[in-house]
Amino acid sequence: MKKYMDIARLQTSPEIVEIKEVIEIIFRVGDGTESNPIRYTKQYWDVEGNLLFEKDFID
């Protein structure tokens, strides 16, 4: 069985741990200027079409 996380590293014991399906979309954004460089951004969506979060790699 594949180990996904080390429970001992958590601050508190979790109440529920589940594996969920998500959709990961990777795309390029930015116009190439110094203030808005071209970079990759990831979005994560659930299977119902709700945006869960976005990660912009300029952060």
N, CA, C and O atoms as a Tripos MOL2 file, in Angstrom:
@<TRIPOS>MOLECULE
protein
  236   235    59     0     0
PROTEIN
NO_CHARGES

@<TRIPOS>ATOM
      1 N           0.8400   -1.1770    0.0000 N.3       1 MET1
      2 CA          0.0000    0.0000    0.0000 C.3       1 MET1
      3 C           0.8860    1.2420    0.0000 C.2       1 MET1
      4 O           1.8380    1.3320    0.7760 O.2       1 MET1
      5 N           0.5730    2.1870   -0.8630 N.am      2 LYS2
      6 CA          1.3580    3.4080   -0.9690 C.3       2 LYS2
      7 C           1.0510    4.3310    0.2060 C.2       2 LYS2
      8 O          -0.1120    4.5260    0.5600 O.2       2 LYS2
      9 N           2.0940    4.8960    0.8100 N.am      3 LYS3
     10 CA          1.9330    5.8250    1.9260 C.3       3 LYS3
     11 C           1.8450    7.2380    1.3650 C.2       3 LYS3
     12 O           2.7700    7.7010    0.6970 O.2       3 LYS3
     13 N           0.7460    7.9210    1.6280 N.am      4 TYR4
     14 CA          0.5190    9.2540    1.0830 C.3       4 TYR4
     15 C           1.0150   10.3690    1.9860 C.2       4 TYR4
     16 O           1.4140   11.4260    1.4980 O.2       4 TYR4
     17 N           0.9980   10.1510    3.2830 N.am      5 MET5
     18 CA          1.4340   11.2020    4.1890 C.3       5 MET5
     19 C           1.8980   10.5830    5.4960 C.2       5 MET5
     20 O           1.5000    9.4740    5.8530 O.2       5 MET5
     21 N           2.7270   11.3020    6.1860 N.am      6 ASP6
     22 CA          3.2320   10.8490    7.4710 C.3       6 ASP6
     23 C           2.3700   11.4780    8.5600 C.2       6 ASP6
     24 O           2.5360   12.6550    8.8810 O.2       6 ASP6
     25 N           1.4540   10.7040    9.1280 N.am      7 ILE7
     26 CA          0.5320   11.2130   10.1390 C.3       7 ILE7
     27 C           1.2870   11.7960   11.3310 C.2       7 ILE7
     28 O           0.8090   12.7480   11.9470 O.2       7 ILE7
     29 N           2.4460   11.2520   11.6670 N.am      8 ALA8
     30 CA          3.2180   11.7390   12.8120 C.3       8 ALA8
     31 C           3.6840   13.1820   12.6200 C.2       8 ALA8
     32 O           3.9930   13.8570   13.6020 O.2       8 ALA8
     33 N           3.7420   13.6690   11.3830 N.am      9 ARG9
     34 CA          4.1930   15.0420   11.1240 C.3       9 ARG9
     35 C           3.0880   16.0720   11.3310 C.2       9 ARG9
     36 O           3.3680   17.2700   11.3660 O.2       9 ARG9
     37 N           1.8540   15.6370   11.4690 N.am     10 LEU10
     38 CA          0.7440   16.5660   11.6430 C.3      10 LEU10
     39 C           0.7400   17.1390   13.0520 C.2      10 LEU10
     40 O           1.1820   16.4800   13.9930 O.2      10 LEU10
     41 N           0.2400   18.3670   13.2030 N.am     11 GLN11
     42 CA          0.1600   19.0160   14.5110 C.3      11 GLN11
     43 C          -0.8560   18.3240   15.4150 C.2      11 GLN11
     44 O          -0.6060   18.1310   16.6050 O.2      11 GLN11
     45 N          -1.9940   17.9550   14.8520 N.am     12 THR12
     46 CA         -3.0370   17.2640   15.6020 C.3      12 THR12
     47 C          -3.4950   16.0600   14.8040 C.2      12 THR12
     48 O          -3.2330   15.9650   13.6050 O.2      12 THR12
     49 N          -4.1680   15.1560   15.4560 N.am     13 SER13
     50 CA         -4.6770   13.9680   14.7670 C.3      13 SER13
     51 C          -5.8790   14.3470   13.9150 C.2      13 SER13
     52 O          -6.7880   15.0160   14.4070 O.2      13 SER13
     53 N          -5.9070   13.9400   12.6590 N.am     14 PRO14
     54 CA         -7.0420   14.2750   11.8030 C.3      14 PRO14
     55 C          -8.2860   13.4920   12.2060 C.2      14 PRO14
     56 O          -8.1950   12.3650   12.6940 O.2      14 PRO14
     57 N          -9.4380   14.1020   11.9970 N.am     15 GLU15
     58 CA        -10.7120   13.4320   12.2370 C.3      15 GLU15
     59 C         -11.0790   12.5410   11.0540 C.2      15 GLU15
     60 O         -11.5580   11.4220   11.2350 O.2      15 GLU15
     61 N         -10.8500   13.0530    9.8320 N.am     16 ILE16
     62 CA        -11.2080   12.3230    8.6160 C.3      16 ILE16
     63 C         -10.0960   12.5310    7.5940 C.2      16 ILE16
     64 O          -9.6130   13.6490    7.4170 O.2      16 ILE16
     65 N          -9.6970   11.4680    6.9300 N.am     17 VAL17
     66 CA         -8.7410   11.5500    5.8250 C.3      17 VAL17
     67 C          -9.3600   10.7960    4.6600 C.2      17 VAL17
     68 O          -9.6990    9.6190    4.7850 O.2      17 VAL17
     69 N          -9.5090   11.4810    3.5160 N.am     18 GLU18
     70 CA        -10.1070   10.8730    2.3390 C.3      18 GLU18
     71 C          -9.2860   11.2350    1.1090 C.2      18 GLU18
     72 O          -8.6620   12.2950    1.0600 O.2      18 GLU18
     73 N          -9.2880   10.3700    0.1370 N.am     19 ILE19
     74 CA         -8.6890   10.6560   -1.1620 C.3      19 ILE19
     75 C          -9.8260   11.0650   -2.0840 C.2      19 ILE19
     76 O         -10.8060   10.3350   -2.2310 O.2      19 ILE19
     77 N          -9.6960   12.2340   -2.7060 N.am     20 LYS20
     78 CA        -10.7360   12.7780   -3.5750 C.3      20 LYS20
     79 C         -10.1920   12.9380   -4.9890 C.2      20 LYS20
     80 O          -8.9940   13.1360   -5.1920 O.2      20 LYS20
     81 N         -11.0890   12.8490   -5.9550 N.am     21 GLU21
     82 CA        -10.7160   13.1200   -7.3420 C.3      21 GLU21
     83 C         -10.7170   14.6260   -7.5750 C.2      21 GLU21
     84 O         -11.6530   15.3210   -7.1770 O.2      21 GLU21
     85 N          -9.6740   15.1250   -8.2160 N.am     22 VAL22
     86 CA         -9.6250   16.5290   -8.6220 C.3      22 VAL22
     87 C          -9.1240   16.6020  -10.0590 C.2      22 VAL22
     88 O          -8.4960   15.6740  -10.5670 O.2      22 VAL22
     89 N          -9.4130   17.7080  -10.6850 N.am     23 ILE23
     90 CA         -8.9370   17.9810  -12.0370 C.3      23 ILE23
     91 C          -7.8760   19.0630  -11.9110 C.2      23 ILE23
     92 O          -8.1370   20.1290  -11.3520 O.2      23 ILE23
     93 N          -6.6780   18.7950  -12.4280 N.am     24 GLU24
     94 CA         -5.5850   19.7670  -12.4050 C.3      24 GLU24
     95 C          -5.4180   20.3250  -13.8100 C.2      24 GLU24
     96 O          -5.2590   19.5750  -14.7720 O.2      24 GLU24
     97 N          -5.4550   21.6480  -13.9180 N.am     25 ILE25
     98 CA         -5.2630   22.3280  -15.1940 C.3      25 ILE25
     99 C          -4.0290   23.2100  -15.0610 C.2      25 ILE25
    100 O          -3.9320   24.0060  -14.1260 O.2      25 ILE25
    101 N          -3.0820   23.0720  -15.9920 N.am     26 ILE26
    102 CA         -1.8590   23.8740  -15.9990 C.3      26 ILE26
    103 C          -1.8790   24.7280  -17.2580 C.2      26 ILE26
    104 O          -2.0780   24.2190  -18.3610 O.2      26 ILE26
    105 N          -1.6730   26.0240  -17.0870 N.am     27 PHE27
    106 CA         -1.6420   26.9070  -18.2440 C.3      27 PHE27
    107 C          -0.6420   28.0270  -18.0230 C.2      27 PHE27
    108 O          -0.2020   28.2700  -16.8990 O.2      27 PHE27
    109 N          -0.2860   28.7110  -19.1100 N.am     28 ARG28
    110 CA          0.6440   29.8380  -19.0320 C.3      28 ARG28
    111 C          -0.1420   31.1340  -18.9290 C.2      28 ARG28
    112 O          -1.1780   31.3070  -19.5700 O.2      28 ARG28
    113 N           0.3780   32.0450  -18.1050 N.am     29 VAL29
    114 CA         -0.2090   33.3760  -17.9580 C.3      29 VAL29
    115 C           0.9080   34.4010  -18.0150 C.2      29 VAL29
    116 O           2.0870   34.0480  -17.9690 O.2      29 VAL29
    117 N           0.5390   35.6640  -18.1150 N.am     30 GLY30
    118 CA          1.5160   36.7470  -18.1320 C.3      30 GLY30
    119 C           1.7410   37.2800  -19.5300 C.2      30 GLY30
    120 O           1.4880   36.6060  -20.5280 O.2      30 GLY30
    121 N           2.2310   38.5280  -19.5740 N.am     31 ASP31
    122 CA          2.4800   39.1590  -20.8740 C.3      31 ASP31
    123 C           3.9620   39.3300  -21.1820 C.2      31 ASP31
    124 O           4.3180   39.9420  -22.1890 O.2      31 ASP31
    125 N           4.8290   38.7950  -20.3230 N.am     32 GLY32
    126 CA          6.2620   38.8400  -20.5820 C.3      32 GLY32
    127 C           6.9660   40.0750  -20.0620 C.2      32 GLY32
    128 O           8.1700   40.2280  -20.2690 O.2      32 GLY32
    129 N           6.2420   40.9620  -19.3890 N.am     33 THR33
    130 CA          6.8770   42.1450  -18.8140 C.3      33 THR33
    131 C           7.4870   41.7900  -17.4580 C.2      33 THR33
    132 O           7.2190   40.7240  -16.9030 O.2      33 THR33
    133 N           8.3060   42.6960  -16.9380 N.am     34 GLU34
    134 CA          8.9320   42.4550  -15.6350 C.3      34 GLU34
    135 C           7.8890   42.3420  -14.5230 C.2      34 GLU34
    136 O           8.0420   41.5400  -13.6020 O.2      34 GLU34
    137 N           6.8340   43.1460  -14.6140 N.am     35 SER35
    138 CA          5.7990   43.1150  -13.5770 C.3      35 SER35
    139 C           4.7990   41.9720  -13.7670 C.2      35 SER35
    140 O           4.0630   41.6400  -12.8370 O.2      35 SER35
    141 N           4.7620   41.3700  -14.9490 N.am     36 ASN36
    142 CA          3.8380   40.2740  -15.2380 C.3      36 ASN36
    143 C           4.5290   39.2390  -16.1300 C.2      36 ASN36
    144 O           4.1440   39.0650  -17.2860 O.2      36 ASN36
    145 N           5.5480   38.5490  -15.6000 N.am     37 PRO37
    146 CA          6.3020   37.6000  -16.4240 C.3      37 PRO37
    147 C           5.4510   36.4030  -16.8430 C.2      37 PRO37
    148 O           4.4650   36.0590  -16.1910 O.2      37 PRO37
    149 N           5.8550   35.7840  -17.9350 N.am     38 ILE38
    150 CA          5.1910   34.5560  -18.3680 C.3      38 ILE38
    151 C           5.5850   33.4480  -17.4000 C.2      38 ILE38
    152 O           6.7610   33.2700  -17.0830 O.2      38 ILE38
    153 N           4.5870   32.7100  -16.9400 N.am     39 ARG39
    154 CA          4.8030   31.6590  -15.9490 C.3      39 ARG39
    155 C           3.6630   30.6560  -16.0320 C.2      39 ARG39
    156 O           2.6710   30.8780  -16.7250 O.2      39 ARG39
    157 N           3.8180   29.5650  -15.3250 N.am     40 TYR40
    158 CA          2.7700   28.5550  -15.2580 C.3      40 TYR40
    159 C           1.8890   28.7880  -14.0410 C.2      40 TYR40
    160 O           2.3620   29.2050  -12.9840 O.2      40 TYR40
    161 N           0.6240   28.5160  -14.2070 N.am     41 THR41
    162 CA         -0.3580   28.5780  -13.1360 C.3      41 THR41
    163 C          -1.1150   27.2630  -13.1390 C.2      41 THR41
    164 O          -1.3970   26.7030  -14.1990 O.2      41 THR41
    165 N          -1.4460   26.7690  -11.9500 N.am     42 LYS42
    166 CA         -2.2360   25.5450  -11.8300 C.3      42 LYS42
    167 C          -3.5720   25.8750  -11.1910 C.2      42 LYS42
    168 O          -3.6500   26.6660  -10.2510 O.2      42 LYS42
    169 N          -4.6180   25.2600  -11.7130 N.am     43 GLN43
    170 CA         -5.9320   25.3420  -11.0950 C.3      43 GLN43
    171 C          -6.3710   23.9260  -10.7530 C.2      43 GLN43
    172 O          -6.0960   22.9780  -11.4890 O.2      43 GLN43
    173 N          -7.0550   23.8010   -9.6280 N.am     44 TYR44
    174 CA         -7.5990   22.5190   -9.2020 C.3      44 TYR44
    175 C          -9.1100   22.6610   -9.0690 C.2      44 TYR44
    176 O          -9.6100   23.5500   -8.3800 O.2      44 TYR44
    177 N          -9.8260   21.7620   -9.7460 N.am     45 TRP45
    178 CA        -11.2880   21.7640   -9.7910 C.3      45 TRP45
    179 C         -11.8070   20.4290   -9.2740 C.2      45 TRP45
    180 O         -11.1500   19.3980   -9.4200 O.2      45 TRP45
    181 N         -12.9950   20.4560   -8.6690 N.am     46 ASP46
    182 CA        -13.6210   19.1840   -8.3270 C.3      46 ASP46
    183 C         -14.3900   18.6760   -9.5420 C.2      46 ASP46
    184 O         -14.5220   19.3880  -10.5370 O.2      46 ASP46
    185 N         -14.8900   17.4630   -9.4650 N.am     47 VAL47
    186 CA        -15.5490   16.8600  -10.6280 C.3      47 VAL47
    187 C         -16.9190   17.4780  -10.9020 C.2      47 VAL47
    188 O         -17.5180   17.2010  -11.9420 O.2      47 VAL47
    189 N         -17.4260   18.3110   -9.9900 N.am     48 GLU48
    190 CA        -18.6800   19.0300  -10.2280 C.3      48 GLU48
    191 C         -18.4540   20.3780  -10.9120 C.2      48 GLU48
    192 O         -19.4170   21.0860  -11.2080 O.2      48 GLU48
    193 N         -17.1930   20.7440  -11.1680 N.am     49 GLY49
    194 CA        -16.8910   21.9890  -11.8590 C.3      49 GLY49
    195 C         -16.6480   23.1820  -10.9580 C.2      49 GLY49
    196 O         -16.6980   24.3220  -11.4210 O.2      49 GLY49
    197 N         -16.3870   22.9470   -9.6830 N.am     50 ASN50
    198 CA        -16.0980   24.0320   -8.7440 C.3      50 ASN50
    199 C         -14.5900   24.2240   -8.6120 C.2      50 ASN50
    200 O         -13.8500   23.2650   -8.3940 O.2      50 ASN50
    201 N         -14.1410   25.4760   -8.7460 N.am     51 LEU51
    202 CA        -12.7270   25.7880   -8.5650 C.3      51 LEU51
    203 C         -12.3750   25.6420   -7.0940 C.2      51 LEU51
    204 O         -12.9790   26.2920   -6.2410 O.2      51 LEU51
    205 N         -11.4010   24.7900   -6.7930 N.am     52 LEU52
    206 CA        -10.9660   24.5720   -5.4190 C.3      52 LEU52
    207 C          -9.8970   25.5750   -5.0190 C.2      52 LEU52
    208 O         -10.0100   26.2320   -3.9840 O.2      52 LEU52
    209 N          -8.8490   25.6930   -5.8500 N.am     53 PHE53
    210 CA         -7.8250   26.7080   -5.6120 C.3      53 PHE53
    211 C          -6.9590   26.8570   -6.8440 C.2      53 PHE53
    212 O          -6.9610   26.0150   -7.7420 O.2      53 PHE53
    213 N          -6.2110   27.9630   -6.8600 N.am     54 GLU54
    214 CA         -5.3030   28.2640   -7.9600 C.3      54 GLU54
    215 C          -3.9370   28.5740   -7.3690 C.2      54 GLU54
    216 O          -3.8350   29.2650   -6.3560 O.2      54 GLU54
    217 N          -2.8980   28.0670   -7.9980 N.am     55 LYS55
    218 CA         -1.5210   28.3200   -7.5700 C.3      55 LYS55
    219 C          -0.7860   29.0130   -8.7000 C.2      55 LYS55
    220 O          -0.5480   28.4260   -9.7560 O.2      55 LYS55
    221 N          -0.4290   30.2700   -8.4680 N.am     56 ASP56
    222 CA          0.3510   31.0460   -9.4220 C.3      56 ASP56
    223 C           1.7980   30.9620   -8.9590 C.2      56 ASP56
    224 O           2.1000   31.3480   -7.8300 O.2      56 ASP56
    225 N           2.6890   30.4710   -9.7930 N.am     57 PHE57
    226 CA          4.0610   30.2130   -9.3780 C.3      57 PHE57
    227 C           4.9180   31.4610   -9.2660 C.2      57 PHE57
    228 O           6.1300   31.3510   -9.0790 O.2      57 PHE57
    229 N           4.3250   32.6500   -9.3760 N.am     58 ILE58
    230 CA          5.0530   33.8800   -9.0960 C.3      58 ILE58
    231 C           5.0140   34.1760   -7.6010 C.2      58 ILE58
    232 O           5.8310   34.9510   -7.1030 O.2      58 ILE58
    233 N           4.0770   33.5690   -6.8830 N.am     59 ASP59
    234 CA          3.9250   33.7710   -5.4260 C.3      59 ASP59
    235 C           5.1160   33.2390   -4.6840 C.2      59 ASP59
    236 O           5.1650   33.3200   -3.4560 O.2      59 ASP59
@<TRIPOS>BOND
     1     1     2 1
     2     2     3 1
     3     3     4 2
     4     3     5 am
     5     5     6 1
     6     6     7 1
     7     7     8 2
     8     7     9 am
     9     9    10 1
    10    10    11 1
    11    11    12 2
    12    11    13 am
    13    13    14 1
    14    14    15 1
    15    15    16 2
    16    15    17 am
    17    17    18 1
    18    18    19 1
    19    19    20 2
    20    19    21 am
    21    21    22 1
    22    22    23 1
    23    23    24 2
    24    23    25 am
    25    25    26 1
    26    26    27 1
    27    27    28 2
    28    27    29 am
    29    29    30 1
    30    30    31 1
    31    31    32 2
    32    31    33 am
    33    33    34 1
    34    34    35 1
    35    35    36 2
    36    35    37 am
    37    37    38 1
    38    38    39 1
    39    39    40 2
    40    39    41 am
    41    41    42 1
    42    42    43 1
    43    43    44 2
    44    43    45 am
    45    45    46 1
    46    46    47 1
    47    47    48 2
    48    47    49 am
    49    49    50 1
    50    50    51 1
    51    51    52 2
    52    51    53 am
    53    53    54 1
    54    54    55 1
    55    55    56 2
    56    55    57 am
    57    57    58 1
    58    58    59 1
    59    59    60 2
    60    59    61 am
    61    61    62 1
    62    62    63 1
    63    63    64 2
    64    63    65 am
    65    65    66 1
    66    66    67 1
    67    67    68 2
    68    67    69 am
    69    69    70 1
    70    70    71 1
    71    71    72 2
    72    71    73 am
    73    73    74 1
    74    74    75 1
    75    75    76 2
    76    75    77 am
    77    77    78 1
    78    78    79 1
    79    79    80 2
    80    79    81 am
    81    81    82 1
    82    82    83 1
    83    83    84 2
    84    83    85 am
    85    85    86 1
    86    86    87 1
    87    87    88 2
    88    87    89 am
    89    89    90 1
    90    90    91 1
    91    91    92 2
    92    91    93 am
    93    93    94 1
    94    94    95 1
    95    95    96 2
    96    95    97 am
    97    97    98 1
    98    98    99 1
    99    99   100 2
   100    99   101 am
   101   101   102 1
   102   102   103 1
   103   103   104 2
   104   103   105 am
   105   105   106 1
   106   106   107 1
   107   107   108 2
   108   107   109 am
   109   109   110 1
   110   110   111 1
   111   111   112 2
   112   111   113 am
   113   113   114 1
   114   114   115 1
   115   115   116 2
   116   115   117 am
   117   117   118 1
   118   118   119 1
   119   119   120 2
   120   119   121 am
   121   121   122 1
   122   122   123 1
   123   123   124 2
   124   123   125 am
   125   125   126 1
   126   126   127 1
   127   127   128 2
   128   127   129 am
   129   129   130 1
   130   130   131 1
   131   131   132 2
   132   131   133 am
   133   133   134 1
   134   134   135 1
   135   135   136 2
   136   135   137 am
   137   137   138 1
   138   138   139 1
   139   139   140 2
   140   139   141 am
   141   141   142 1
   142   142   143 1
   143   143   144 2
   144   143   145 am
   145   145   146 1
   146   146   147 1
   147   147   148 2
   148   147   149 am
   149   149   150 1
   150   150   151 1
   151   151   152 2
   152   151   153 am
   153   153   154 1
   154   154   155 1
   155   155   156 2
   156   155   157 am
   157   157   158 1
   158   158   159 1
   159   159   160 2
   160   159   161 am
   161   161   162 1
   162   162   163 1
   163   163   164 2
   164   163   165 am
   165   165   166 1
   166   166   167 1
   167   167   168 2
   168   167   169 am
   169   169   170 1
   170   170   171 1
   171   171   172 2
   172   171   173 am
   173   173   174 1
   174   174   175 1
   175   175   176 2
   176   175   177 am
   177   177   178 1
   178   178   179 1
   179   179   180 2
   180   179   181 am
   181   181   182 1
   182   182   183 1
   183   183   184 2
   184   183   185 am
   185   185   186 1
   186   186   187 1
   187   187   188 2
   188   187   189 am
   189   189   190 1
   190   190   191 1
   191   191   192 2
   192   191   193 am
   193   193   194 1
   194   194   195 1
   195   195   196 2
   196   195   197 am
   197   197   198 1
   198   198   199 1
   199   199   200 2
   200   199   201 am
   201   201   202 1
   202   202   203 1
   203   203   204 2
   204   203   205 am
   205   205   206 1
   206   206   207 1
   207   207   208 2
   208   207   209 am
   209   209   210 1
   210   210   211 1
   211   211   212 2
   212   211   213 am
   213   213   214 1
   214   214   215 1
   215   215   216 2
   216   215   217 am
   217   217   218 1
   218   218   219 1
   219   219   220 2
   220   219   221 am
   221   221   222 1
   222   222   223 1
   223   223   224 2
   224   223   225 am
   225   225   226 1
   226   226   227 1
   227   227   228 2
   228   227   229 am
   229   229   230 1
   230   230   231 1
   231   231   232 2
   232   231   233 am
   233   233   234 1
   234   234   235 1
   235   235   236 2
@<TRIPOS>SUBSTRUCTURE
     1 MET1         2 RESIDUE 1 A MET
     2 LYS2         6 RESIDUE 1 A LYS
     3 LYS3        10 RESIDUE 1 A LYS
     4 TYR4        14 RESIDUE 1 A TYR
     5 MET5        18 RESIDUE 1 A MET
     6 ASP6        22 RESIDUE 1 A ASP
     7 ILE7        26 RESIDUE 1 A ILE
     8 ALA8        30 RESIDUE 1 A ALA
     9 ARG9        34 RESIDUE 1 A ARG
    10 LEU10       38 RESIDUE 1 A LEU
    11 GLN11       42 RESIDUE 1 A GLN
    12 THR12       46 RESIDUE 1 A THR
    13 SER13       50 RESIDUE 1 A SER
    14 PRO14       54 RESIDUE 1 A PRO
    15 GLU15       58 RESIDUE 1 A GLU
    16 ILE16       62 RESIDUE 1 A ILE
    17 VAL17       66 RESIDUE 1 A VAL
    18 GLU18       70 RESIDUE 1 A GLU
    19 ILE19       74 RESIDUE 1 A ILE
    20 LYS20       78 RESIDUE 1 A LYS
    21 GLU21       82 RESIDUE 1 A GLU
    22 VAL22       86 RESIDUE 1 A VAL
    23 ILE23       90 RESIDUE 1 A ILE
    24 GLU24       94 RESIDUE 1 A GLU
    25 ILE25       98 RESIDUE 1 A ILE
    26 ILE26      102 RESIDUE 1 A ILE
    27 PHE27      106 RESIDUE 1 A PHE
    28 ARG28      110 RESIDUE 1 A ARG
    29 VAL29      114 RESIDUE 1 A VAL
    30 GLY30      118 RESIDUE 1 A GLY
    31 ASP31      122 RESIDUE 1 A ASP
    32 GLY32      126 RESIDUE 1 A GLY
    33 THR33      130 RESIDUE 1 A THR
    34 GLU34      134 RESIDUE 1 A GLU
    35 SER35      138 RESIDUE 1 A SER
    36 ASN36      142 RESIDUE 1 A ASN
    37 PRO37      146 RESIDUE 1 A PRO
    38 ILE38      150 RESIDUE 1 A ILE
    39 ARG39      154 RESIDUE 1 A ARG
    40 TYR40      158 RESIDUE 1 A TYR
    41 THR41      162 RESIDUE 1 A THR
    42 LYS42      166 RESIDUE 1 A LYS
    43 GLN43      170 RESIDUE 1 A GLN
    44 TYR44      174 RESIDUE 1 A TYR
    45 TRP45      178 RESIDUE 1 A TRP
    46 ASP46      182 RESIDUE 1 A ASP
    47 VAL47      186 RESIDUE 1 A VAL
    48 GLU48      190 RESIDUE 1 A GLU
    49 GLY49      194 RESIDUE 1 A GLY
    50 ASN50      198 RESIDUE 1 A ASN
    51 LEU51      202 RESIDUE 1 A LEU
    52 LEU52      206 RESIDUE 1 A LEU
    53 PHE53      210 RESIDUE 1 A PHE
    54 GLU54      214 RESIDUE 1 A GLU
    55 LYS55      218 RESIDUE 1 A LYS
    56 ASP56      222 RESIDUE 1 A ASP
    57 PHE57      226 RESIDUE 1 A PHE
    58 ILE58      230 RESIDUE 1 A ILE
    59 ASP59      234 RESIDUE 1 A ASP
